[in-house]
């Protein structure tokens, strides 16, 4: 929150769950975007998409912040054309990890990047992997209790569940801070 007196995050670069005095919380996800597709317009679209994901909790908000330079503990998102080292249009190095890729040549790059960004603070996929279709594309079905409106089930979705926010809160790479 750009206030070194109130908040302690030495390098200012970790995904952070901030508990505010008024009882609300903010999940801050800072990202350095690189690659030929990392335009200011695309970053703005991705930021808006993630921040407008809907969930039942009214006491939590998600704040995506694109930063101007990489750091040792910062989330890095490559927005280049192609699959890089991914099986399909996007991936992260691990759940709660700090490196991801989204194929910037795709028309759904905003949705792909948004899904991958939510893996940075430790939010799991909400689908069961299925066999590849006849074109070699991945298939899947929603996990029990989820549907395709959930962004972690289907990248076109725009919802999360409260328990998914708890995954982010409980993730060991997500820093916790209490507003003083």
Kinemage of the C-alpha trace (Angstrom):
@kinemage 1
@onewidth
@group {chain A} dominant
@subgroup {mainchain}
@vectorlist {calphas} color= white
{ca unk a 1} P 0.000 0.000 0.000
{ca unk a 2} L 3.015 2.253 -0.482
{ca unk a 3} L 3.203 3.145 3.215
{ca unk a 4} L 6.438 1.861 4.799
{ca unk a 5} L 5.408 3.149 8.214
{ca unk a 6} L 2.185 1.130 8.370
{ca unk a 7} L 3.142 -2.008 6.428
{ca unk a 8} L 6.227 -4.190 6.593
{ca unk a 9} L 7.285 -5.885 3.357
{ca unk a 10} L 11.036 -5.269 3.007
{ca unk a 11} L 11.229 -5.510 -0.762
{ca unk a 12} L 7.605 -4.532 -1.439
{ca unk a 13} L 7.238 -7.376 -3.899
{ca unk a 14} L 5.475 -10.319 -2.209
{ca unk a 15} L 1.832 -11.305 -2.693
{ca unk a 16} L 0.399 -9.925 0.513
{ca unk a 17} L -2.812 -10.407 2.482
{ca unk a 18} L -3.402 -7.156 4.367
{ca unk a 19} L -5.903 -7.099 7.233
{ca unk a 20} L -7.177 -3.554 7.660
{ca unk a 21} L -8.305 -1.886 10.896
{ca unk a 22} L -11.911 -1.799 9.690
{ca unk a 23} L -12.052 -5.619 9.375
{ca unk a 24} L -11.651 -5.725 5.608
{ca unk a 25} L -8.736 -7.378 3.802
{ca unk a 26} L -6.870 -6.848 0.541
{ca unk a 27} L -4.964 -9.519 -1.363
{ca unk a 28} L -2.202 -7.597 -3.173
{ca unk a 29} L -0.519 -9.394 -6.091
{ca unk a 30} L 2.480 -7.551 -7.519
{ca unk a 31} L 3.715 -8.576 -10.954
{ca unk a 32} L 6.497 -7.684 -13.330
{ca unk a 33} L 5.296 -8.311 -16.899
{ca unk a 34} L 7.778 -8.940 -19.687
{ca unk a 35} L 7.645 -10.069 -23.287
{ca unk a 36} L 6.638 -8.479 -26.549
{ca unk a 37} L 2.948 -8.490 -25.597
{ca unk a 38} L 3.373 -6.697 -22.267
{ca unk a 39} L 1.790 -3.413 -23.333
{ca unk a 40} L 0.346 -0.945 -20.841
{ca unk a 41} L -3.092 -1.523 -22.370
{ca unk a 42} L -2.917 -5.308 -21.952
{ca unk a 43} L -1.619 -5.004 -18.389
{ca unk a 44} L -4.488 -2.636 -17.580
{ca unk a 45} L -7.042 -5.058 -19.029
{ca unk a 46} L -5.593 -7.955 -17.011
{ca unk a 47} L -5.515 -5.880 -13.822
{ca unk a 48} L -9.164 -4.857 -14.286
{ca unk a 49} L -10.229 -8.409 -15.077
{ca unk a 50} L -8.686 -9.912 -11.923
{ca unk a 51} L -9.873 -7.070 -9.698
{ca unk a 52} L -13.452 -7.540 -10.962
{ca unk a 53} L -13.671 -11.261 -10.205
{ca unk a 54} L -16.778 -11.777 -8.055
{ca unk a 55} L -16.909 -13.735 -4.779
{ca unk a 56} L -19.319 -13.880 -1.831
{ca unk a 57} L -17.042 -12.156 0.681
{ca unk a 58} L -17.625 -8.414 0.701
{ca unk a 59} L -14.801 -7.881 3.205
{ca unk a 60} L -12.009 -8.865 0.769
{ca unk a 61} L -10.751 -7.252 -2.419
{ca unk a 62} L -8.017 -8.274 -4.842
{ca unk a 63} L -5.509 -5.644 -5.937
{ca unk a 64} L -3.223 -6.469 -8.881
{ca unk a 65} L -0.253 -4.142 -9.225
{ca unk a 66} L 2.090 -4.243 -12.196
{ca unk a 67} L 5.560 -2.983 -11.238
{ca unk a 68} L 8.284 -1.497 -13.433
{ca unk a 69} L 11.230 -3.734 -12.552
{ca unk a 70} L 11.797 -7.363 -11.609
{ca unk a 71} L 13.025 -8.394 -8.191
{ca unk a 72} L 14.202 -11.568 -6.535
{ca unk a 73} L 10.848 -12.308 -4.874
{ca unk a 74} L 8.466 -10.770 -7.377
{ca unk a 75} L 5.923 -12.588 -9.510
{ca unk a 76} L 7.038 -12.558 -13.130
{ca unk a 77} L 4.577 -12.950 -15.990
{ca unk a 78} L 5.832 -13.443 -19.547
{ca unk a 79} L 3.347 -12.054 -22.075
{ca unk a 80} L 4.891 -13.304 -25.312
{ca unk a 81} L 3.361 -15.066 -28.301
{ca unk a 82} L 3.508 -18.860 -28.230
{ca unk a 83} L 3.337 -21.507 -25.554
{ca unk a 84} L 6.857 -21.057 -24.105
{ca unk a 85} L 7.292 -24.158 -21.931
{ca unk a 86} L 3.550 -24.566 -21.296
{ca unk a 87} L 1.309 -27.413 -22.412
{ca unk a 88} L -1.155 -24.856 -23.695
{ca unk a 89} L -1.758 -21.102 -23.651
{ca unk a 90} L -0.647 -20.430 -20.082
{ca unk a 91} L 1.071 -21.890 -17.045
{ca unk a 92} L 2.946 -21.134 -13.816
{ca unk a 93} L 6.074 -22.760 -12.439
{ca unk a 94} L 4.115 -24.078 -9.414
{ca unk a 95} L 1.127 -23.278 -7.264
{ca unk a 96} L 2.170 -20.316 -5.137
{ca unk a 97} L 5.113 -19.880 -7.479
{ca unk a 98} L 6.470 -16.705 -8.977
{ca unk a 99} L 6.835 -17.307 -12.719
{ca unk a 100} L 4.113 -17.600 -15.320
{ca unk a 101} L 3.403 -17.307 -19.003
{ca unk a 102} L 0.367 -16.337 -21.072
{ca unk a 103} L 0.341 -16.551 -24.872
{ca unk a 104} L -0.153 -12.922 -25.916
{ca unk a 105} L -1.155 -13.901 -29.462
{ca unk a 106} L -4.439 -15.406 -28.253
{ca unk a 107} L -7.691 -13.485 -28.267
{ca unk a 108} L -8.340 -14.694 -24.692
{ca unk a 109} L -4.939 -13.633 -23.304
{ca unk a 110} L -6.611 -11.465 -20.617
{ca unk a 111} L -8.529 -14.463 -19.265
{ca unk a 112} L -5.520 -16.799 -19.541
{ca unk a 113} L -3.220 -14.345 -17.723
{ca unk a 114} L -5.843 -13.658 -15.038
{ca unk a 115} L -6.218 -17.374 -14.294
{ca unk a 116} L -2.445 -17.830 -14.056
{ca unk a 117} L -2.026 -14.734 -11.837
{ca unk a 118} L -4.436 -16.232 -9.296
{ca unk a 119} L -2.066 -19.208 -8.967
{ca unk a 120} L 0.675 -16.858 -7.641
{ca unk a 121} L -0.984 -16.484 -4.209
{ca unk a 122} L -1.791 -20.217 -4.132
{ca unk a 123} L -5.310 -20.557 -5.557
{ca unk a 124} L -5.753 -24.064 -6.995
{ca unk a 125} L -7.381 -25.102 -10.241
{ca unk a 126} L -11.028 -26.089 -9.772
{ca unk a 127} L -11.235 -28.602 -12.618
{ca unk a 128} L -10.392 -32.235 -13.140
{ca unk a 129} L -8.037 -32.782 -16.046
{ca unk a 130} L -9.523 -34.873 -18.838
{ca unk a 131} L -8.010 -36.551 -21.884
{ca unk a 132} L -6.865 -34.507 -24.854
{ca unk a 133} L -9.465 -34.023 -27.566
{ca unk a 134} L -8.948 -35.026 -31.208
{ca unk a 135} L -7.096 -31.732 -31.844
{ca unk a 136} L -4.698 -32.288 -28.931
{ca unk a 137} L -6.383 -29.667 -26.714
{ca unk a 138} L -6.729 -30.168 -22.981
{ca unk a 139} L -10.166 -31.002 -21.643
{ca unk a 140} L -11.557 -30.961 -18.151
{ca unk a 141} L -14.676 -30.941 -16.025
{ca unk a 142} L -15.422 -28.805 -12.959
{ca unk a 143} L -14.489 -30.269 -9.582
{ca unk a 144} L -17.510 -31.141 -7.429
{ca unk a 145} L -19.133 -27.949 -6.134
{ca unk a 146} L -17.707 -25.780 -8.935
{ca unk a 147} L -19.009 -24.724 -12.323
{ca unk a 148} L -17.618 -23.014 -15.397
{ca unk a 149} L -18.367 -19.530 -14.033
{ca unk a 150} L -15.359 -20.005 -11.722
{ca unk a 151} L -12.170 -18.551 -13.207
{ca unk a 152} L -10.129 -21.439 -11.800
{ca unk a 153} L -12.439 -23.957 -13.533
{ca unk a 154} L -12.732 -22.136 -16.841
{ca unk a 155} L -10.533 -19.176 -17.754
{ca unk a 156} L -13.614 -17.425 -19.154
{ca unk a 157} L -15.217 -17.493 -15.698
{ca unk a 158} L -15.397 -14.474 -13.415
{ca unk a 159} L -16.111 -15.885 -9.953
{ca unk a 160} L -14.217 -17.360 -7.009
{ca unk a 161} L -15.489 -19.077 -3.873
{ca unk a 162} L -14.663 -18.028 -0.333
{ca unk a 163} L -12.646 -21.217 0.183
{ca unk a 164} L -10.443 -20.220 -2.764
{ca unk a 165} L -9.658 -16.909 -1.054
{ca unk a 166} L -8.740 -18.974 2.016
{ca unk a 167} L -6.297 -20.943 -0.163
{ca unk a 168} L -4.558 -17.643 -0.906
{ca unk a 169} L -4.610 -16.644 2.764
{ca unk a 170} L -3.176 -19.993 3.915
{ca unk a 171} L -0.554 -20.229 1.153
{ca unk a 172} L 2.923 -20.067 2.677
{ca unk a 173} L 4.272 -17.712 -0.012
{ca unk a 174} L 1.529 -15.153 0.693
{ca unk a 175} L 2.720 -12.680 3.320
{ca unk a 176} L 0.288 -11.621 6.036
{ca unk a 177} L 0.191 -8.094 7.416
{ca unk a 178} L -2.030 -6.326 9.895
{ca unk a 179} L -2.659 -2.615 9.415
{ca unk a 180} L -1.406 -0.645 12.406
